[in-house]
Amino acid sequence: MSFKAVFFDLDDTLVVDEVVSREALLATARRASVTKGAEAERFVRDATHHGKRLWQAGPAHPYCRAIGISAFECLWGKFEGETDDLRRLREWALPFRAQVFDHALREQLIESPDGAQDLADTFSRERRLRQRLMPDARETLTRLSAKYLLALLTNGAPDLQREKISASGLAGFFKAIAVSGEHGMGKPRAEIFHRLASEVGVAPHEAAMVGNSLERDIAGAANAGITSVWIKVAGSEEHAAVEPDATITGLAELPAVLERLEGSRP
């Protein structure tokens, strides 16, 4: 039986996310070195530590976990919107950014509140400048769009994910796009997969899901009765008690893998 639709994750599936965020942090550390005399490698380590610590302790953490908003994203997202959750996140995230870099400077006995805000602005600017596609993303979508309906299912804040999608130039490939923050739920909940399938006009068993997160993409597909393809991206591997139906290491492998999966279906 052939698939009718292929659903894609966004971050570290179609667009580079983790590596780009780390590149932006390194660029921020270099500025801290030039303007404040900080040791760059130590600055990166301390900013990462304090970012995760403050994010986990913050009042928005339960919402971030439910929707899929990372500590790195809290360093550059605008979090526009008037829901109570987005308003609370926005009010917390803006001072959080300067706090992260202030703590990183103070670890090296550097006190500079104005400098911390400058570094927060630097990270936000560098993160946006460095956005790019995963290898073979456009070529793979072009090839698959001739055979399948394509859709996008991404966790995250509405405005930030929409900004990433716009910057990618890939929006035109998708019949439907679902952002967890727009639905009040995220992967791995089966409901958001089923909503997307309904919008595309296919049954769950007629779709395949492609993503890099075992915990969210692959487990969520299993929850929803959807065939799963895990793209194993170096540096973003997770441990989860779930087995994908197929594994790839790059998007160029996907068309052949989908054909193989179709050939093994009753």
C-alpha positions as CSV (number, residue, x, y, z in Angstrom):
1,M,0.0,0.0,0.0
2,S,1.4,3.4,-0.9
3,F,1.5,6.4,1.4
4,K,-0.7,9.4,0.4
5,A,1.1,11.9,2.6
6,V,4.4,12.6,4.3
7,F,4.6,14.7,7.4
8,F,7.8,16.5,8.4
9,D,9.2,17.9,11.6
10,L,11.0,21.3,11.1
11,D,14.0,21.8,13.5
12,D,17.0,19.6,12.7
13,T,14.9,17.8,10.1
14,L,14.4,20.4,7.4
15,V,16.3,23.4,9.0
16,V,19.4,23.3,11.1
17,D,18.6,24.2,14.7
18,E,21.0,23.0,17.4
19,V,24.2,23.6,15.5
20,V,23.1,27.1,14.4
21,S,22.2,28.0,18.0
22,R,25.6,26.9,19.2
23,E,27.3,28.9,16.4
24,A,25.4,31.9,17.5
25,L,26.5,31.4,21.1
26,L,30.1,31.1,20.0
27,A,29.8,34.3,18.1
28,T,28.3,35.9,21.2
29,A,31.3,34.6,23.3
30,R,33.7,36.1,20.8
31,R,32.0,39.5,21.3
32,A,32.3,39.0,25.1
33,S,36.0,38.3,24.6
34,V,36.5,41.5,22.5
35,T,34.3,43.9,24.5
36,K,34.7,42.5,28.0
37,G,37.9,40.5,28.1
38,A,36.0,37.2,28.7
39,E,37.6,33.8,27.9
40,A,35.3,32.6,25.1
41,E,35.3,28.9,25.7
42,R,34.5,29.3,29.3
43,F,31.8,31.8,28.5
44,V,30.1,29.3,26.2
45,R,30.1,26.7,28.8
46,D,28.8,29.0,31.6
47,A,26.1,30.6,29.4
48,T,24.9,27.1,28.4
49,H,24.8,26.0,32.0
50,H,23.0,29.1,33.3
51,G,20.6,29.2,30.4
52,K,19.4,25.7,31.1
53,R,19.3,26.2,34.9
54,L,17.3,29.4,34.7
55,W,15.0,28.0,32.0
56,Q,14.2,24.9,34.1
57,A,13.6,27.0,37.2
58,G,11.5,29.6,35.4
59,P,7.7,30.0,35.6
60,A,7.3,29.3,31.9
61,H,9.1,25.9,32.0
62,P,5.9,23.7,32.2
63,Y,4.5,25.5,29.1
64,C,7.8,25.3,27.3
65,R,8.0,21.6,27.9
66,A,4.4,21.0,26.8
67,I,4.7,23.0,23.6
68,G,8.4,22.3,22.8
69,I,10.3,25.6,23.4
70,S,13.9,25.1,24.2
71,A,16.2,27.2,26.4
72,F,18.1,28.3,23.3
73,E,14.8,29.5,21.7
74,C,14.1,31.6,24.8
75,L,17.2,33.5,24.0
76,W,15.9,34.8,20.7
77,G,12.1,34.3,20.3
78,K,9.7,37.3,20.4
79,F,6.8,35.1,21.7
80,E,4.2,37.4,20.2
81,G,0.5,36.6,21.0
82,E,-2.0,37.5,23.6
83,T,-2.7,34.1,25.3
84,D,-1.9,34.0,29.0
85,D,0.9,31.5,28.4
86,L,2.6,33.5,25.7
87,R,2.3,36.7,27.6
88,R,3.9,35.1,30.7
89,L,6.6,33.6,28.6
90,R,7.3,36.9,26.9
91,E,7.5,38.8,30.2
92,W,9.9,36.2,31.6
93,A,12.0,35.6,28.5
94,L,13.1,39.2,27.9
95,P,15.0,39.7,31.2
96,F,16.1,36.0,31.1
97,R,18.3,36.7,28.1
98,A,20.4,39.4,29.8
99,Q,20.5,37.3,33.0
100,V,22.0,34.3,31.2
101,F,24.9,36.4,29.9
102,D,25.3,38.4,33.1
103,H,25.8,35.2,35.0
104,A,28.3,34.0,32.4
105,L,30.3,37.3,32.7
106,R,30.2,37.2,36.5
107,E,31.6,33.6,36.5
108,Q,34.8,35.4,35.2
109,L,34.4,38.3,37.7
110,I,33.2,40.7,35.1
111,E,30.3,43.0,36.1
112,S,28.6,44.7,33.2
113,P,24.7,44.8,33.1
114,D,24.8,46.9,29.9
115,G,27.3,44.5,28.4
116,A,25.0,41.5,29.2
117,Q,22.1,43.2,27.3
118,D,24.5,43.8,24.4
119,L,25.4,40.1,24.4
120,A,21.7,39.1,24.5
121,D,21.1,41.3,21.4
122,T,24.1,39.8,19.7
123,F,22.9,36.3,20.2
124,S,19.4,37.1,18.8
125,R,21.0,38.8,15.8
126,E,23.5,36.1,15.1
127,R,20.9,33.3,15.5
128,R,18.7,34.9,12.8
129,L,21.6,35.6,10.4
130,R,22.8,32.0,10.5
131,Q,19.5,30.2,9.6
132,R,20.0,27.5,6.9
133,L,18.5,24.4,5.5
134,M,19.5,20.8,6.3
135,P,21.4,19.2,3.4
136,D,19.1,18.1,0.5
137,A,16.0,19.6,2.1
138,R,14.7,21.5,-0.9
139,E,15.7,18.8,-3.4
140,T,14.0,16.0,-1.3
141,L,10.8,18.0,-0.9
142,T,10.7,18.8,-4.6
143,R,11.1,15.1,-5.5
144,L,8.5,13.9,-3.0
145,S,5.9,16.6,-3.8
146,A,5.4,14.9,-7.2
147,K,4.0,11.8,-5.5
148,Y,2.8,12.7,-2.0
149,L,0.9,15.4,-0.1
150,L,3.4,17.1,2.2
151,A,2.6,18.6,5.6
152,L,4.7,20.2,8.4
153,L,4.2,19.4,12.1
154,T,6.5,21.4,14.4
155,N,6.6,22.0,18.1
156,G,7.3,25.5,19.3
157,A,6.0,29.1,19.8
158,P,3.7,30.2,17.0
159,D,5.6,33.3,15.9
160,L,9.1,31.8,16.2
161,Q,8.3,28.7,14.2
162,R,6.5,30.7,11.6
163,E,9.5,33.0,11.4
164,K,11.8,29.9,10.8
165,I,9.4,28.5,8.2
166,S,9.4,31.9,6.3
167,A,13.1,32.1,6.4
168,S,13.5,28.6,5.1
169,G,11.6,29.3,1.9
170,L,9.9,25.9,2.1
171,A,6.3,26.9,3.1
172,G,5.0,26.5,-0.5
173,F,5.7,22.7,-0.4
174,F,3.1,22.0,2.3
175,K,-0.6,21.5,2.0
176,A,-0.9,22.1,5.7
177,I,1.3,23.4,8.6
178,A,0.7,22.7,12.2
179,V,2.6,24.5,15.0
180,S,2.1,23.1,18.5
181,G,1.7,26.6,20.1
182,E,-1.2,27.3,17.8
183,H,-3.1,24.2,19.0
184,G,-2.2,24.3,22.7
185,M,-0.6,20.8,22.5
186,G,2.5,19.3,21.0
187,K,4.1,16.1,19.9
188,P,4.1,13.4,21.0
189,R,0.3,13.7,21.7
190,A,-1.6,11.8,19.1
191,E,-4.3,14.4,18.8
192,I,-2.1,16.9,16.9
193,F,-1.0,14.3,14.4
194,H,-4.7,13.4,13.9
195,R,-5.7,17.0,13.4
196,L,-3.0,17.4,10.7
197,A,-4.0,14.2,9.0
198,S,-7.6,15.4,8.9
199,E,-6.6,18.8,7.5
200,V,-4.6,17.1,4.7
201,G,-7.4,14.6,4.1
202,V,-5.8,11.3,4.8
203,A,-6.1,8.6,7.4
204,P,-3.3,8.1,9.9
205,H,-2.2,4.8,8.3
206,E,-1.9,6.6,4.9
207,A,0.8,8.9,6.2
208,A,4.5,8.7,7.2
209,M,6.2,11.0,9.7
210,V,9.8,12.1,9.3
211,G,11.6,13.7,12.3
212,N,14.8,13.8,14.3
213,S,13.3,13.4,17.8
214,L,12.6,9.9,19.0
215,E,10.7,11.3,22.1
216,R,8.4,13.6,20.1
217,D,8.3,12.7,16.4
218,I,8.7,8.9,16.5
219,A,6.8,8.2,19.7
220,G,4.1,10.6,18.6
221,A,3.8,8.9,15.3
222,A,3.5,5.6,17.0
223,N,0.8,7.0,19.3
224,A,-1.1,8.2,16.3
225,G,-0.8,5.0,14.2
226,I,1.5,6.7,11.7
227,T,4.6,5.1,10.1
228,S,7.7,6.8,11.3
229,V,11.1,7.6,9.7
230,W,13.8,8.8,12.1
231,I,16.5,11.1,10.7
232,K,19.5,10.5,12.9
233,V,21.2,13.9,13.2
234,A,24.6,13.9,14.8
235,G,24.5,15.8,18.1
236,S,20.7,15.6,18.6
237,E,20.3,11.9,19.3
238,E,18.0,11.0,22.1
239,H,17.3,7.9,24.1
240,A,13.7,6.8,24.1
241,A,11.8,3.5,24.4
242,V,10.5,3.6,20.9
243,E,11.7,2.1,17.6
244,P,11.2,3.9,14.3
245,D,9.9,2.0,11.3
246,A,13.0,3.2,9.4
247,T,16.1,5.2,10.1
248,I,18.0,7.6,7.7
249,T,21.1,9.7,8.2
250,G,20.2,12.3,5.5
251,L,17.2,13.5,3.6
252,A,18.5,12.3,0.3
253,E,17.9,8.7,1.5
254,L,14.2,9.3,2.2
255,P,12.5,8.7,-1.2
256,A,14.0,5.2,-1.5
257,V,13.2,4.4,2.2
258,L,9.5,5.4,1.6
259,E,9.4,3.1,-1.4
260,R,10.8,0.3,0.6
261,L,8.3,0.8,3.4
262,E,5.5,0.9,0.9
263,G,6.7,-2.4,-0.6
264,S,6.6,-4.1,2.8
265,R,3.0,-3.0,3.6
266,P,0.0,-5.3,3.0
